[in-house]
């Protein structure tokens, strides 16, 4: 039996970074007419996590070919680590997703709600290579969403036994009937974003723990995307200099980000900026981490040398990520501007930037789920 995690309710100048994208001088098409791009290896992250050596930057001649093979388009999943196709065993309407067993108790002296996530049965196979799953549970108390916890990951099992207890202090018993427990069942993926198996919604209006612990078993249902919580908003500024053929991207700030930390406290967000030419990622950078805030101010700029004729095929992806020292960093939300913008507001922002040279255009955008 693992020790429970006690959850308390919430109490009432940066250096410019430059990425360079160039055409080779001849601009000639190679390999069947596909153009070549030259990328500064240090700035595009190809030299690894260490910083580039001081002094004049060395530009390696690294042709990045535009290959329209089997890769997914950015509107499906821009980040290579997040590229994923549905496997035959992915949960659907006709697949049984299993059951979740848990218990609900109330500690009157401490005014604390106690939830024990016990086990799950009959989970679907999410990893076709091992014919198994690596399940874990995220739990949120709705509607205030300030309590967010998650279990440990159990490897290669379809019958996980978690046996983890979470204690939420400062919840009056009279308020229980207004709360809903939301369990999200996921399967961990080391190389890509985690798979969502399904969810369980339990209104506490029908549960009475006043006489002791109440044990419940509920069917895991396919996730209802419309019920997903808001991912917050991100403000970015873009401007294009046609003479210098340079795009300046400024990550300004974010607001109303959801709490992603296991303690339910404020997160530690940062923004990862990926630049794509067609379907190939050609540059990546990230801002500094802003600690303990859900309304971070970044004010960090990134400069890219992009020829005018490449603009129609350029996409810029912004991933707002919650930094976590102990567990896997979690993507809060995503924004795409450019050729593969997923929203009308994003497409309009990009169009305004292209139609208004030398003008910095700043806009707020709602983040979408990643």
N, C-alpha and C positions, 0 to 999 in steps of 0.2 A: 504493500500500500504506500503510494507516494505521499509525501507531505503536501498538504494543500497550499495553494497560493492565495494569500490574502490580498484582496483588491479594494482599495479605498476610493471613494468618489472624488472627483476633481474638486479642488479648492478654488472657493470663489476668489570696405575699401578694397577693392580687389584688382589684382593684376590682369591686364588684358591678355587674352590668349589668341593666337593666330593659327588658323589652318589654311593651307594653300592647296588649291586644286588647279592644275594646269593642263593644257593640251600640249602634246609634243609639237615641235615647231612645224613640222610638215603638215600636221593635222590629217594625215592620210589615213584612210580606213585600212584596217588589217583584219585578217581572218574572216573573210566573207563580208567585208564592209563595215565591221563594228569598230567604232572609234576607240582610241586609247586615252586614258586619263593618267596623269602623273600626280602622285600624292606624296607630300612631305611625310616621311615615315615617322619621324619623332612626334609630329603633331597629331597624326592619325592613330596614335597608340600602338604602332607596330614595334616600338622599341621596348615594350613591356611597361610595367608599373613605374619604373624609375624615371626620373626626369631626364630630359635631353641634356647633354653636356653643354656647358656654357660656351659662348662664342657664336660665330655665324652659323646658322642652321645648315645642316648638310641635307640636300635633297636627293634621295635615292630615286633612281629611275625605275619605278614600280608600276608597270602598266596594269591597270585594272580594267578588265574587259567587260563589256556590257553583255551579259549572257542571259538570254530569255529562255532558259531551259526549264527545269522542274521546280525552280524556287518559287515561293509564294510572293505575291505582290504586296507592297507596303500596306495596302488597306486591309489585308488579311493579318499580316504580322510582319512589321518592318524589321524588328530586331532579330538577327539570326538565332540568338538564343531562345527566342520566343516562337520561331517558326515551327508550326506543328500542324499535322493533318490528323483528322479524326481516324482512330483505329477502328477496326471492325467491332471491337468490344466497348467503344465509347458509349456512355449511357445515352439512351434514347427513350422514346415513348414506350417501346415494347420490351425494354430491359428492366428486370427487377434490380433495384439498387440496394436492397438489404434493409436491415432494421438497426435502430440505435436504442440502447438501453442506458438510462440515466436515472438519478434520483434527485429530489428536491426536498430540502429541509429548511427550517427557520430557527435561528438562535435569538430568542426574545431578549435575554439580558444584554446582548451585544447589538441588537437590531441588525442582524446580518442574515442575508440569504445564502444558503449553502447548496451548491450544485455539484454533484459527483457524476462525471462522465465515465460510465463503467465499461461498456463494450459495444461492439457492432458485429452483426452477423450477416453473412451472405453478400458481401460487397462484390461489385463487378471487377473483372480483370481490367486494369488500366495500362499495364506494361505487357505488351504482347511478347516481348523477348523472354521475360521470366514467368509469364502467365500468372502474374500476381499483382499486388499493389503495395504502396508504401503509405498507408493512411494516417491521417491526423485530423483533428477537429478544431475548428475555430468557433468560438461562441460569443455572441453579442446579446446584451439585454436591450431590447427596444422598448419605447421609442427614442429614449435619449441618446443611445449609442455610446455612452461614455464608458461602459464596461466592456472591454474586449480582451479575451483570453484565448490561448490555444494550447493544446496538448503536445506532447512529444510525438515524433514520427516513429511508427512501428514498421519495421522493414519486412517486406515480402510476406504479407499475410492478407487473407480475405476475412479473417475472424479476429480482429484486433481486440485485446483486452487492455484498456487504458488505465482504469481505476485511479483517476486523478480527481482531486477535490478542489474546488475554487470557492472561496468565501468572499462575499461582497458586503462590506460594511456600510452602515448609514442608510439602509433602506427600510423605512417604516413598514410594518406589517400591513397597515391600511392601504399602502400603495401597490401591494403585490398584484391585486386584481387588474391593475392598469398596465402591467408589464407583460412582455412577450419574450420568451427565450428563443433565440435564433441559432441553430447549430448548422455550420457549413462543413460538410465532409469532403476532404480533399485527399489527393495522392501526391506525395512529394516527387519531384522530378529534378535530379541533380543538374541536368543539362538544358532545361527549358523551364517555362512557367509551369507551375503545378496544375494538375488536372482537377477540375471540380467534379466530384462524383454526384453530389446532390445536397439537399438541405432538409432540415426539420424545423418547423415553426410550432412553438408550444405556448399558447396564451395561458398565463397563470390564473386567469379568471376561473378556470375549471379545475384548479389544483388547490387543495387545502392542507398545507403542512403543519397546521396548528397543533395537531395531536401526535406529530412525529414524522419521520421520513417517509416520503411518498416515492415509490419506485414506478417508473413509466417506461414503456417500450413504444416507439413510434416508427412508422415506415419512413424510409428516406425517399424523398420525392425529387423529381427533376427540378433543377434550380429555375426559379422564376426571375428572369433578368429584370423585369419591371420593378421588382421590389428592392433592387440593389440600392445601397445608400449613395448619396451624392459623393462624388470624388473631389469636389472643390474646384477652384478656378486658378488659372495661371495667366499672368500678364507678360507678354513678350513684345519686343519692338524689332522691326526689320527695316533695313534701308539698303538700296542698291545704287552703286555708283557706276553708271554705264561706261564712263571714260576709263576709270581704273579697273572696271569689270570686277568689282568687289562687293560682296554681300556682308553686311554687318548685322549680326544677330545679338540682341541683348535680352537676357533673362532677367526680368525686372523683379517680380514678386508673385507670391501665391497667397490665396486666402481660403478660409473655410475648409482646410484639409481635414479629412477624417482621422481619428485617432487610430494608429496602427500598432502602438506599443502594447505588449502583453499586460502591462500594469494598468492600462487604460489612461495613462498620462499623455502629455503632449509628445509628439514625435520629433524625429531629427531628420528633416527632409533635405534632399539635394536634388538637382536636376541634371539628368544625363541628356546630352544633345547629340543625336545621330544624323548625319547627312547622307542621303542616298542619291545616286545617279541611276535612274531606272530602278532596278531591283537590287543593286549592289551597294552595300554600305561603304562609303569612301572616306569617312572621317567620323571620329567620336571624341567628345570632351565632356567634362562634367564640372559643375559648380562646386563650391565649398559646401560642407554640411552646416546647416543652421540648427543649433541645438535647442531642444525643448520649446518648440513653437509650431503652431498650426497656421500661422500667417507670416511666413518668412519673407524677408527682403534680401534679394540676391544682388542685383545691379552688376551682373558680370557679362562681359561682351566677348563674342567670338567672331573672328573675321575670316571669310573664305574668298579666295580668288576664283570666280566662276565666270567663264566666257558667256556672253549674252546668248549665244545660240544653244547653250546647255540649259538655260533656265526652265524651259518647258518640261524637262525631264528630271528636275531636282525636287526632292522632298526633304523636309526637315522634321525630324521626330523629336519631341520633348517628352521624356519620361520623368515624372516626379516620383522619387524613390525615398522610402523611409529607411534610414541607416540604423542597423541593429548590430551591436558588437557580439552578441551571444547567439543569435539565430540568423537565418537567411534574410538578407535585405528584401523588402517587399515593395512592389510597384504600387503606388497610390493611384496614379492615373496617367493618361497619355493624351498628347495633342500632336496632330500631324498637320503641317502646312506645306503647300506646294502641289506637285503633280498628283499626289495620292491623298489629298486632304479628305478626311472622312466626314466633314460637316460643311454646311453652306457658309457658316461664319468663317471657317478656316479658308475655304476657297476664295471668299470675298477679300479676306485680309491679304492673301498672296497676290490676287489680281490687282489690288490697290497699290501694293509695293512695286509690282512690275510696271504699272501705268503711271507711277509718280516717282521718277528717278530723283535721287539725291534727297528724298524726303523720308524722315524716320516715321514709320507708322506703328503706333503702339495700340494694342487691343487686349481686352480680357477674353479668355476662352474657357468654357466649361471643359473639365477633363473627362475623358471617357474611360471606361473600364478597360484594363489591359488583359 
